[in-house]
Amino acid sequence: MSMITNPILPGFHADPSILRVGEDFYIATSTFEWFPGVRIHHSRDLKNWSFAGSPLTRTSQLDMKGNMNSGGVWAPDLSWHDGTFYLIYTDVKQWHGAYKDAHNYLVTAPAVTGPWSEPVYLNSSGFDPSLFHDDDGRKYLVNMVWDYRSGNHPFAGIVLQEFDEEAGTLTGPIKMIYEGSDIQMTEGPHLYKKDGWYYLLVAEGGTEYEHAETVARAKTIDGPYETDPHYPLLTSRGNPDLTIQKAGHASLVDTPNGEWYLAHLGGRPLNGKYCTLGRETSIQKVVWTDDGWLRLAHGGHFPQAETEAPDLPEVKVDKEPVRDDFNTDVLGGAWNSLRIPADPSWCSLDDRPGHLRLYGRESLSSVHHQSLVARRQTHFACRVQTSVDSAPEDFQQKAGLVVYYDTEDHAYLHVTHHEEKGRVLQILRTVGGSYEEVLLPPQRVAQNGPVELACDIHYDTMQFFYRDAETADWQPLGKRLDTTHMSDDSAPDVRFTGTFVGMACQDYSGRRMAADFDYFDYDIKES
Ligand code: 6LW
């Protein structure tokens, strides 16, 4: 029997919205404060997936300057009707106590690769909106709503409202259709229709170790919805031995042969707690009971690390190359910037051919204009390596290799300038927002030319290295550093992303120092 190994999208790929159009499967996932917004992957067999593009590529669609950490794009919903793709998404500006500032939008396109439209504003009542296309041609938006009647605005349930596509607005009454099971924190609604029933899938229990997915159904779209008597459909709670923890936030798809699958988020903790790779996408085969409820095909409620593959021909995809040597015209699909697009005013492949040039901007703690380009860490064991050519003139100028969770938690090996030593290397680290210079005194390096920087990440620790014209081989720098603080689980705040690795450049003085990166390697060190 052919099996699918979970996760199918390793590294930070949360809140999967799965869709089939003909023989093509798509999954859209959340990107939070990282640009471009939303990642779409494509597959023909549910087993082999490749990146297929990001719909939100310009600030007219998404401007996240100033957004909080783990704000931005939450839980997109991808759907298709009559030749058009619909993508619904939330831009979360702030979430803190009663301070809830999040807005829901729709963009459309004739193909997943675009061109994607300008956004249509929908509402600001909550998050996790999704669009349902009913058989009669009417469209409905469902989303969770905050309870604005009480103090900290807790979750009130799922509301439904019709969407008038021609007018581009929501219309008619807003109906509370489901207040959730007793698990509560009901969110992530997706509606489906099958055999005369409307099925409402919701995430519950919060997106951590208590997470779950629950199904409810009704004969009419506005309810009353009856909870599955054997809820939840899926959860990892109470079972710390499972490979895939935090299972929940799911969506449903059928194959051309009539098999059914549930895509869902999950995390693989280190040391029983820290999901440094973020919340990833997994998939489970599901079946329908005779009385019309969904069940995991292998029985029970727990996610499996392997699930039975569908009866479809396998279509393999190319492996990602280890090296990006920046000889392309546009940045590859793996790369991301923080909050705003990577544009030539600070990030260029043209200014020095064969190099990625970054012009120095604000600090790694800025929520506005960072000069940082990074990709997801998708394996627990990997080596990242780059070569930077830069001539800092004082301590206000830096450039180098970054391992980054957010403004509070990151580690940064960089070249900078020291009054007595000239060009030096320093490792700057922040843990929970507390700043530490790891290399004291800083390490002097060749005063001119490129310096190679590397980091070996091995599960819960990592080690930086460097090599330059004056060193015979790679030299370790500083102590082995902990990686677990770069996870959703290391702080009580709202934290939803994962670890990134990449390149950055700062110039606090406004002189816009240039840093030229000749290549970037992402080398997988696990089987
Ligand atoms: C998402 C919500 C959730 O919007 O976490 O796990 C939030 N579920 O549905 C962020 O991913």
Boltz pocket constraint, residues with backbone or C-beta under 6 A from the ligand:
constraints:
  - pocket:
      binder: B
      contacts: [[A, 14], [A, 15], [A, 30], [A, 74], [A, 75], [A, 127], [A, 128], [A, 187], [A, 188], [A, 203], [A, 206], [A, 207], [A, 248], [A, 249], [A, 265], [A, 496]]
      max_distance: 6.0
